[in-house]
């Protein structure tokens, strides 16, 4: 049925398990949006590469910008829809800043392969474009979740309070709210 053991070791593991479950869900949602963004990025890149006379890195930069716009919508309204929405201007500014850093990482790999090593065939360009996207994605995941789509402070406080209460005595006192604070001598 459920966990019937009690003791100090089982409660923190439950809170840790919940945090890990939330993290895994976040990674899965980030991956879903990112995977769709990857397809957009590679499709626009190959379309630009084969239908225009643009240089490889310029075509890649255009494709990355299109994917950034696509990904912002996906991250804001799917992956991080439950996050703080109060500072949209700041959020968008930070998103664009970190996306620009990711763009430099992504296209720096392609630039180095193309102009540093002379690897310029369509297959080589796609391989190094994909590699650059992968490296940039690690940076973007960290920066977006840390700086751009921040958790709501109230939710963090509630989660902290719930984990604290779970670690307490399994038989809570009858007093709650302000009455409990007054009975403990706290106002």
C-alpha positions as a printed Julia matrix, in Angstrom:
187×3 Matrix{Float64}:
  0.0    0.0     0.0
  2.15   2.85    1.27
  5.21   3.48    3.31
  4.36   2.14    6.77
  7.72   2.75    8.39
  8.25   5.89   10.34
 11.33   7.52   11.6
 13.71  10.32   10.86
 15.25   8.63    7.8
 12.01   8.19    5.82
 10.75  11.79    5.92
 13.7   13.65    4.36
 13.93  11.0     1.66
 10.28  11.71    0.77
 10.97  15.42    0.41
 14.09  14.69   -1.62
 12.13  12.28   -3.79
  9.49  14.95   -4.49
 12.18  17.46   -5.42
 13.83  14.92   -7.72
 10.47  14.09   -9.33
  9.85  17.8    -9.97
 13.36  18.17  -11.39
 12.9   15.17  -13.69
  9.59  16.6   -14.93
 11.25  19.96  -15.53
 14.07  18.3   -17.5
 11.52  16.34  -19.55
  9.51  19.47  -20.37
 12.69  21.4   -21.16
 13.75  18.52  -23.4
 10.4   18.43  -25.19
 10.5   22.14  -25.98
 14.2   21.97  -26.73
 13.7   18.98  -29.03
 11.07  20.84  -31.0
 13.37  23.88  -31.04
 16.19  21.67  -32.3
 14.02  20.56  -35.21
 13.11  24.18  -35.99
 16.77  25.2   -35.74
 18.06  22.43  -38.01
 15.2   22.83  -40.51
 15.74  26.58  -40.86
 19.52  26.07  -41.01
 19.31  23.52  -43.82
 16.68  25.54  -45.66
 18.9   28.64  -45.48
 21.99  26.63  -46.36
 20.49  25.01  -49.46
 18.27  27.79  -50.82
 20.45  30.85  -50.27
 24.07  31.83  -50.81
 24.57  32.73  -47.16
 27.73  31.56  -45.46
 27.32  28.61  -43.09
 27.64  30.53  -39.84
 25.3   33.31  -40.98
 22.66  30.74  -41.92
 23.18  29.13  -38.53
 22.78  32.42  -36.66
 19.47  33.09  -38.45
 18.27  29.56  -37.63
 19.29  29.99  -33.99
 17.39  33.28  -33.69
 14.24  31.66  -35.1
 14.65  28.76  -32.64
 15.17  31.19  -29.73
 11.82  32.86  -30.48
 10.12  29.46  -30.78
 11.7   28.24  -27.54
 10.74  31.31  -25.51
  7.09  30.68  -26.23
  7.46  26.99  -25.37
  9.4   27.6   -22.17
  7.15  30.4   -20.9
  3.83  28.71  -21.64
  4.74  25.02  -21.17
  7.94  24.24  -19.29
  7.91  27.15  -16.85
  4.26  28.18  -16.91
  4.03  27.88  -13.12
  6.97  30.2   -12.5
  6.95  33.87  -11.56
  5.39  36.01  -14.31
  5.54  39.39  -12.56
  8.63  40.77  -14.29
  8.12  39.91  -17.96
 10.45  42.66  -19.21
 13.26  41.47  -16.95
 12.49  37.84  -17.81
 12.61  38.49  -21.55
 15.77  40.58  -21.23
 17.54  37.83  -19.3
 16.22  35.18  -21.69
 17.61  37.1   -24.66
 20.93  37.72  -22.89
 21.46  34.05  -22.01
 20.15  32.97  -25.41
 22.74  35.25  -27.03
 25.48  33.58  -24.99
 24.09  30.21  -26.1
 24.06  31.46  -29.69
 27.76  32.35  -29.41
 28.56  28.93  -27.92
 26.52  27.08  -30.54
 27.83  28.98  -33.51
 31.36  29.2   -32.11
 31.6   25.42  -32.42
 30.33  25.59  -36.01
 32.64  28.51  -36.82
 35.69  26.66  -35.44
 34.86  23.51  -37.41
 34.11  25.4   -40.63
 36.82  28.05  -40.69
 39.36  26.57  -38.29
 39.43  23.04  -39.65
 37.83  23.48  -43.08
 35.01  21.03  -42.35
 32.34  22.56  -44.57
 30.35  19.76  -46.18
 26.61  19.7   -45.46
 27.03  16.61  -43.27
 29.94  18.11  -41.33
 28.07  21.39  -40.88
 25.05  19.56  -39.47
 27.2   17.47  -37.13
 28.98  20.5   -35.69
 25.76  22.52  -35.59
 24.2   19.68  -33.57
 27.26  19.46  -31.28
 27.16  23.23  -30.71
 23.46  23.06  -29.88
 24.15  20.29  -27.36
 26.87  22.25  -25.56
 24.81  25.45  -25.6
 21.77  23.56  -24.28
 23.59  22.65  -21.06
 24.36  26.33  -20.49
 20.83  27.4   -21.4
 19.16  24.89  -19.07
 21.24  26.07  -16.13
 20.84  29.77  -16.88
 17.11  29.69  -17.68
 16.14  27.78  -14.57
 18.51  29.76  -12.34
 18.06  33.31  -13.6
 15.21  33.64  -16.09
 12.25  31.47  -15.05
 12.64  31.7   -11.29
 10.37  29.89   -8.88
  7.83  31.87   -6.96
  9.13  32.8    -3.52
  5.79  31.84   -1.93
  5.98  28.31   -3.34
  9.5   27.92   -2.01
  8.33  29.06    1.4
  5.37  26.67    1.34
  7.55  23.75    0.23
 10.07  24.55    2.95
  7.32  24.76    5.57
  5.76  21.5     4.41
  9.08  19.66    4.56
  9.67  21.11    8.03
  6.24  19.97    9.2
  6.78  16.5     7.77
  9.96  16.17    9.81
  8.06  17.11   12.97
  6.11  14.86   15.32
  3.53  12.72   13.46
  0.91  13.9    16.02
  0.71  17.7    15.55
 -0.75  19.85   18.33
 -4.39  20.84   18.1
 -3.59  24.55   17.9
 -2.89  26.02   14.47
 -2.22  29.41   12.93
 -1.89  32.42   15.2
 -3.11  30.53   18.29
 -0.17  28.12   18.03
  2.29  30.98   17.74
  0.84  32.72   20.8
  0.87  29.51   22.83
  4.58  29.07   22.06
  5.32  32.59   23.25
  5.86  33.95   19.73
  3.78  36.76   18.37
